[in-house]
Amino acid sequence: MSHPIEDTPPSQANPPASPEIFWFLPTSGDTRYLGTSDFSRPPENGYIRQIAITADRLGYDGLLIPTGASCQDPWVTAASLIAETKQIKLLVALRTSIMGPTASARQAATLDQALGGRLLLNVVPGGDATELAADGVFLKHDERYEAADEFLTVWRRILATDAPVSFKGKHLSVENARNFHPPVQRPYPPLYFGGSSPAAHDLAGKHVDAYLTWGEPPEAVAEKIADVRARAAKHGRQVRFGVRLHVIARETEEEAWADADRLISHLSDEDIAASQTNMSKMDSHGQARMQALHGGRRDRLVVGPNLWAGVGLVRGGAGTALVGNPQQIVDRLREYQALGVDTFVLSGYPHLEESIRFAELVFPLLGRSAVTERSAQTGGAFDIRARASAS
């Protein structure tokens, strides 16, 4: 498959500060090829811990722990990483449709204490009505955001005050709710959130600290940022912004595009059609926008400079990847930064190897500490002694 070779703009003489870089824990399983293959990896806790420890050691700022019926429970997963990680923050799902605000406030406070203030919360009202029905939730799209508004109103008040909290709304009511053991981060761990509908943008403007969008072309991201900013301003608030993307960073652009093609080389047309049909049944506006980028077609996967929608042929949620050499990847990240983005939540297949590759190739170009060192050694047991003798 051929791909357009985009001109790489020159690097900025005085680039902006490095953004926050998060990685992703594949708690529904990992793979070397999308679709059916013999190279899948089950989400065993040992493997998940291996990725988390590696990302922590490499200097990633955070880890997104996903949620959904096919994922391991994010709160239990996060708890299993308390003693395994030292610096990295954990972004854990706050499921407003299936959790209660009072109990989840206690959970958040307890986990933040155990992590020493390294907890972040990802607000998830839910975008799959079929999955929600299996959990006993039958709210329509905008009703879920109404309920999330009430949930976050109660949740934030409980953690922000020592006084009893009472609330009576359309979807939730509590009487004299209190949290007796506060989190390390006051008034509460930061709230992250992603959603593309007007109702979602309203929720972001009113409640959250950071708004995340899936990796759409920069002009589409700019429109979202402007809309959320305007809605937040109505409440006298400011919101940070982030982008959720996959990455395929290689030493050369040709190698990167070859690996992008390889990632979907085991997909049949039937696999793609079945996945697209299932995703079309969701009432998520963000999912619809992801599908519209490619229309389920293999010949429409390059949707912007170095922006490839191939992952979204069969994967729900974030479906785009930045593909290219290290400088191209950095240039694309800087374009998002220029729009006001300060956080990138990244992933790649397989997640263990790709976390290392991205850190080695891209971190230094972002002004972050290199994770490797320049050396004349070959990796042999006698290298150090040979070099000492030569000197």
C-alpha positions in Angstrom: 0.0 0.0 0.0 1.4 3.4 -0.9 1.3 6.4 1.3 1.8 10.1 0.6 5.2 11.3 1.8 4.5 14.6 3.5 7.0 17.4 3.7 8.3 17.7 7.2 8.3 21.4 8.4 11.5 22.6 9.9 11.9 22.2 13.7 11.2 25.2 15.7 14.2 27.1 16.9 12.7 27.6 20.4 10.2 24.7 20.8 7.6 24.8 23.5 8.0 22.9 26.7 7.5 19.1 26.6 3.8 18.1 26.9 2.7 15.5 29.4 3.0 12.0 27.8 0.8 9.2 29.1 0.9 5.6 28.0 -1.9 3.0 28.0 -2.5 -0.3 29.7 -4.1 -2.9 27.4 -6.4 -4.5 30.0 -8.5 -6.2 27.3 -5.4 -7.9 25.8 -2.5 -6.9 23.5 -1.4 -8.0 20.1 1.2 -7.6 17.3 -1.5 -7.7 14.6 -5.1 -6.3 14.7 -7.7 -9.0 14.0 -7.3 -12.7 14.4 -3.7 -13.9 14.7 -1.4 -16.1 16.7 0.3 -13.2 18.3 -2.3 -12.0 20.8 -1.4 -11.6 24.5 -4.0 -12.0 27.3 -4.3 -9.2 29.9 -2.6 -11.2 32.6 -1.8 -9.0 35.6 1.9 -9.9 35.3 2.1 -8.5 31.8 0.1 -5.4 32.7 2.4 -4.8 35.6 5.4 -5.2 33.3 4.1 -2.5 31.0 3.4 -0.2 34.0 6.8 -0.7 35.5 8.5 -0.1 32.2 6.5 3.1 31.5 7.3 4.3 35.0 11.0 3.7 34.6 11.1 5.4 31.1 9.6 8.6 32.5 6.1 8.6 31.1 3.9 11.0 33.1 0.8 8.8 33.4 -1.0 5.6 32.5 -4.6 5.4 31.1 -6.3 2.3 32.5 -9.3 1.7 30.2 -12.8 0.5 31.1 -15.5 -1.6 29.5 -17.0 -5.0 29.6 -14.0 -6.5 27.8 -11.5 -4.9 30.2 -10.1 -6.0 33.5 -11.6 -3.8 36.3 -9.6 -0.5 36.3 -9.8 0.1 40.0 -8.5 -3.4 40.9 -5.8 -3.0 38.2 -4.8 0.4 39.7 -4.6 -1.1 43.2 -2.3 -3.8 41.9 0.2 -1.2 40.7 0.4 0.8 44.0 3.7 -0.9 45.1 4.9 -1.5 41.6 5.2 2.1 40.4 7.0 5.1 41.9 6.3 8.3 40.0 3.8 7.6 37.2 0.2 8.8 37.6 -2.7 6.4 37.1 -5.8 7.6 35.1 -8.7 5.5 36.3 -12.2 5.4 35.0 -15.0 7.1 37.1 -18.1 5.4 35.6 -20.9 7.8 36.4 -23.6 5.6 35.0 -22.8 2.4 37.0 -21.1 3.8 40.1 -22.5 5.8 43.1 -21.0 9.2 43.9 -20.6 8.6 47.6 -18.9 5.2 47.5 -16.7 6.2 44.5 -15.6 9.4 46.4 -14.4 7.1 49.2 -12.7 4.8 46.7 -10.9 7.8 45.0 -9.7 9.2 48.3 -8.4 5.9 49.5 -6.6 5.1 46.2 -5.1 8.6 46.1 -3.8 8.1 49.6 -2.3 4.7 48.7 -0.7 6.2 45.6 0.7 9.2 47.4 -1.3 11.7 45.3 -0.8 10.0 41.9 -4.4 9.3 41.1 -6.3 10.9 38.1 -9.9 10.2 37.3 -11.3 9.6 33.8 -15.0 10.5 33.8 -16.9 7.9 31.6 -20.7 8.2 31.3 -20.6 5.4 28.6 -21.1 5.3 24.9 -22.4 1.8 24.2 -26.1 1.4 25.1 -25.8 -2.4 24.7 -23.0 -2.7 27.2 -24.7 -0.3 29.6 -27.9 -2.4 29.4 -25.9 -5.4 30.5 -25.0 -3.4 33.6 -28.6 -2.5 34.2 -28.4 1.0 32.9 -31.1 2.1 30.3 -30.5 5.8 30.1 -30.5 7.4 26.7 -27.5 9.4 25.5 -28.3 12.9 26.9 -29.9 11.4 30.0 -26.5 9.8 30.8 -24.9 13.2 30.7 -27.7 14.6 32.9 -26.9 11.8 35.4 -23.2 12.5 35.1 -23.8 16.2 35.9 -25.6 15.2 39.1 -23.0 12.6 39.9 -20.1 15.0 39.6 -22.0 17.7 41.5 -22.3 15.4 44.5 -18.9 13.7 44.1 -17.0 17.0 44.0 -18.9 18.5 47.0 -18.3 15.4 49.1 -14.5 15.6 48.5 -14.3 19.4 48.8 -16.0 19.8 52.2 -16.0 18.2 55.6 -19.7 19.1 56.0 -22.5 16.7 55.2 -23.8 16.9 51.6 -27.5 16.5 50.7 -28.7 16.6 47.1 -32.0 15.8 45.3 -32.0 15.6 41.5 -33.7 13.9 38.7 -31.4 10.9 38.7 -29.6 11.0 42.1 -30.4 11.8 45.7 -28.2 11.6 48.8 -28.8 12.7 52.4 -25.9 13.8 54.7 -23.2 12.1 52.6 -19.7 12.6 53.9 -16.1 11.5 53.3 -14.1 11.2 56.4 -10.6 10.5 54.9 -9.6 13.1 52.4 -7.4 12.4 49.4 -3.8 13.6 49.1 -4.8 15.9 46.2 -7.2 18.6 47.4 -10.0 19.2 46.9 -10.0 16.0 44.8 -7.9 14.2 42.2 -8.1 15.9 38.8 -10.9 14.9 36.5 -10.3 14.0 32.9 -13.0 13.5 30.3 -13.7 12.9 26.6 -16.9 13.3 24.6 -17.9 14.9 21.3 -21.6 15.7 21.7 -22.9 19.1 22.8 -24.1 17.4 26.1 -20.5 16.1 26.6 -19.0 19.6 26.0 -21.5 21.1 28.5 -20.3 18.5 31.1 -16.7 19.3 30.4 -17.2 23.0 30.7 -19.0 22.7 34.0 -17.0 20.0 35.8 -13.7 18.6 34.5 -10.1 19.7 34.7 -8.9 18.3 31.4 -10.8 17.5 28.2 -9.5 14.7 26.0 -10.3 14.2 22.4 -9.5 11.3 20.2 -6.9 12.0 17.5 -8.9 13.9 14.8 -7.2 16.2 12.3 -5.9 19.4 14.0 -8.7 21.6 12.5 -11.4 19.4 14.0 -9.5 19.4 17.4 -9.3 23.2 17.2 -13.1 23.4 16.9 -13.6 21.1 19.9 -11.2 23.1 22.0 -12.8 26.4 21.2 -16.3 25.0 22.0 -15.3 23.5 25.3 -13.4 26.7 26.3 -16.4 28.8 25.6 -18.7 26.6 27.6 -16.2 26.5 30.5 -16.0 30.3 30.4 -19.7 30.5 31.1 -19.0 28.9 34.5 -16.0 31.1 35.1 -13.7 28.1 34.6 -10.7 27.1 32.5 -10.0 23.6 31.2 -6.8 21.9 30.0 -6.8 19.8 26.8 -5.3 16.5 25.7 -5.4 14.2 22.7 -5.6 10.4 22.7 -3.6 8.7 19.9 -1.8 5.6 18.9 1.7 6.0 17.6 3.9 4.1 15.1 7.3 5.9 15.4 10.2 4.4 13.5 13.7 5.6 12.5 12.5 6.2 8.9 9.1 7.2 7.5 9.1 4.2 5.1 9.6 1.8 8.0 6.8 3.4 10.0 4.3 3.1 7.1 5.4 -0.5 6.5 4.6 -1.3 10.1 1.3 0.4 9.9 0.4 -1.8 6.9 1.7 -4.8 8.8 -0.5 -4.1 11.8 -3.7 -4.5 9.7 -2.3 -7.2 7.4 -4.3 -10.0 9.0 -7.6 -8.2 8.7 -10.2 -9.6 6.3 -12.9 -7.5 4.7 -15.4 -9.5 6.7 -13.6 -8.5 9.9 -13.8 -4.9 9.1 -17.4 -5.0 8.0 -18.5 -6.8 11.2 -16.6 -4.4 13.4 -17.9 -1.3 11.6 -21.5 -2.7 11.9 -21.1 -3.2 15.7 -19.6 0.2 16.2 -22.4 1.8 14.2 -24.9 0.6 16.8 -23.3 2.8 19.5 -24.7 6.1 20.3 -21.3 7.7 20.9 -20.8 10.9 18.8 -17.0 10.4 19.2 -17.2 6.9 17.8 -19.3 8.2 14.8 -16.6 10.8 14.1 -13.9 8.2 14.2 -15.8 6.0 11.7 -16.5 8.9 9.4 -12.8 9.5 9.0 -12.3 6.3 6.9 -15.8 5.0 6.2 -14.6 1.4 6.7 -12.4 1.7 3.6 -8.8 0.7 3.4 -8.1 3.3 0.7 -9.2 6.2 3.0 -6.9 5.6 6.0 -4.5 8.6 5.6 -6.7 11.4 7.0 -4.0 14.0 7.5 -0.2 14.5 7.5 1.2 11.4 9.3 -2.3 10.7 10.7 -3.6 7.2 9.9 -7.1 5.8 10.7 -6.3 2.1 10.2 -6.6 1.2 13.9 -10.2 2.3 13.8 -11.2 -0.3 11.2 -11.7 -2.8 14.0 -11.0 -1.0 17.3 -13.6 1.0 19.0 -12.7 4.2 20.7 -9.4 5.9 19.7 -8.8 4.8 16.1 -6.1 7.0 14.7 -2.3 6.8 14.9 0.6 9.2 14.2 2.9 7.4 11.7 6.3 8.6 10.8 9.9 9.2 11.8 10.7 10.8 15.1 10.9 14.3 13.8 7.6 14.0 12.0 5.9 12.6 15.1 7.2 15.6 17.1 6.1 18.1 14.5 2.5 16.7 14.6 2.5 16.8 18.4 3.7 20.4 18.3 0.8 21.2 15.9 -1.7 20.0 18.5 0.3 21.8 21.2 -0.1 25.1 19.3 -3.9 24.6 19.6 -3.6 24.5 23.4 -3.0 20.7 24.0 -0.7 19.9 26.9 -1.3 16.2 27.3 -1.0 13.2 24.9 -2.4 9.8 25.9 -0.5 7.4 23.6 -0.5 3.7 22.9 0.9 1.3 20.3 1.1 -2.4 19.5 2.4 -4.3 21.2 2.2 -1.9 24.1 5.3 -3.1 26.0 7.7 -2.8 23.0 6.1 0.3 21.6 6.4 2.2 24.9 10.2 1.6 24.8 10.5 2.4 21.1 8.6 5.7 21.4 10.6 6.8 24.5 13.9 6.0 22.9 13.1 7.7 19.6 10.9 10.6 20.5 11.5 11.7 24.1 14.8 13.5 23.4 13.2 15.5 20.6 10.5 16.7 23.0 13.1 18.0 25.4 12.7 15.1 27.8 15.5 13.1 29.3 16.9 10.4 26.9 16.3 6.9 28.0 19.4 5.5 26.2 23.0 6.7 26.1 25.4 7.1 23.2 28.0 4.3 23.5 30.6 2.5 21.4 29.7 -0.8 23.1 28.3 -3.7 21.1 26.6 -5.3 24.1 29.3 -7.9 24.6 30.6 -8.9 27.9 34.1 -7.6 27.3 33.2 -4.2 25.9 34.1 -2.2 29.0 37.4 -3.9 29.4 38.3 -3.4 25.8 37.5 0.3 25.9 39.5 0.7 29.1 42.5 -1.0 27.4 42.2 1.3 24.3 42.3 4.4 26.4 
